[in-house]
Amino acid sequence: MILHDSKDIGARLRDERMRCGMTQDQAAAGCGIAKRTLANYEAGASDPSASFLSKAWAMGFDVPYVLTGARATAAKECLSAEEDVLVEQYRRIPEQDQRALRRFLKAMFDDASQ
């Protein structure tokens, strides 16, 4: 098992935040933590909590990459670049809007299959 230190985890966390197009303020607010706490995580001064990582995952962060340095590519390999962007956008909208999109897509699929 390869162990990674806090600075490695912090650097990858910063990479993921930037890949997701978020500022520290946005990521911290989305995960329910203070900006300073996120800055400490990214600097390697402290390790991110499980609660934070769970929320970051829901916002589209590749948490296995943050923790291990290995990208979670299996699912992404099946998606085109446009599909990947759509999935990331979908994950960032409120649950109510996600449900509405699922209903809309189901209706479109039902119409197309008739």
C-alpha positions in Angstrom: 0.0 0.0 0.0 1.3 3.4 -0.9 0.9 6.1 1.7 0.6 9.7 0.8 1.3 12.6 3.0 -0.9 15.5 3.8 0.9 17.8 1.3 0.2 15.4 -1.5 -3.4 15.1 -0.6 -3.7 18.9 -0.3 -2.1 19.5 -3.7 -4.5 17.0 -5.4 -7.4 18.5 -3.6 -6.4 21.9 -5.0 -6.1 20.3 -8.5 -9.6 18.9 -8.2 -11.1 22.2 -7.0 -9.5 24.0 -10.0 -10.6 21.2 -12.4 -14.1 21.7 -11.2 -13.8 25.4 -11.8 -14.3 26.5 -8.2 -12.7 29.1 -6.1 -11.9 28.2 -2.5 -14.9 30.3 -1.4 -17.2 28.3 -3.6 -15.8 24.9 -2.7 -15.8 25.6 1.0 -19.4 26.9 0.9 -20.5 23.9 -1.1 -19.0 21.6 1.5 -20.1 23.5 4.5 -16.7 24.4 5.8 -14.8 27.7 6.4 -12.5 28.9 3.6 -9.6 28.8 6.0 -10.3 25.1 6.7 -10.1 24.4 3.0 -7.0 26.4 2.7 -5.5 24.3 5.5 -6.5 21.1 3.7 -4.9 22.3 0.4 -1.7 23.4 2.2 -1.4 20.0 3.8 -1.6 21.6 7.3 -4.5 19.2 8.1 -6.2 16.2 6.4 -9.7 16.6 5.0 -12.5 15.0 7.0 -14.7 12.2 5.7 -17.7 14.5 5.8 -15.9 17.1 3.6 -14.7 14.4 1.2 -18.3 13.0 0.9 -19.6 16.5 0.0 -16.7 17.1 -2.4 -17.5 13.8 -4.1 -21.2 15.0 -4.6 -19.9 18.2 -6.1 -17.9 16.3 -8.7 -14.4 16.0 -7.1 -12.5 12.8 -7.9 -12.0 11.8 -4.3 -10.1 8.6 -5.0 -7.6 10.8 -6.9 -7.4 13.2 -4.0 -6.6 10.4 -1.6 -4.4 8.1 -3.7 -3.2 10.0 -6.7 -5.0 7.4 -9.0 -7.8 8.8 -11.1 -11.2 7.1 -11.0 -11.3 6.7 -14.8 -13.4 3.6 -15.3 -16.7 5.5 -15.5 -15.2 8.5 -17.3 -13.7 6.4 -20.0 -17.2 5.7 -21.2 -18.2 9.3 -21.5 -17.4 11.8 -24.2 -16.1 15.2 -23.2 -19.6 16.8 -23.6 -21.2 14.0 -21.5 -18.6 14.5 -18.8 -19.4 18.2 -18.6 -23.1 17.5 -18.5 -22.6 15.0 -15.6 -20.5 17.5 -13.7 -23.1 20.2 -14.2 -25.9 17.9 -13.2 -24.1 17.1 -9.9 -23.9 20.7 -9.0 -27.6 21.6 -9.4 -30.1 21.2 -6.6 -31.8 17.8 -6.1 -35.2 19.4 -7.1 -33.7 20.4 -10.5 -32.1 17.0 -10.9 -35.5 15.3 -10.5 -37.0 17.6 -13.0 -34.3 16.8 -15.5 -34.7 13.0 -14.9 -38.5 13.4 -15.6 -37.8 15.4 -18.8 -35.3 12.9 -20.1 -37.6 9.9 -19.3 -40.4 11.7 -21.2 -38.0 12.2 -24.2 -36.9 8.6 -24.1 -40.5 7.4 -23.9 -41.4 9.5 -26.9 -38.4 8.3 -28.9 -39.1 4.7 -28.2 -42.7 4.8 -29.5 
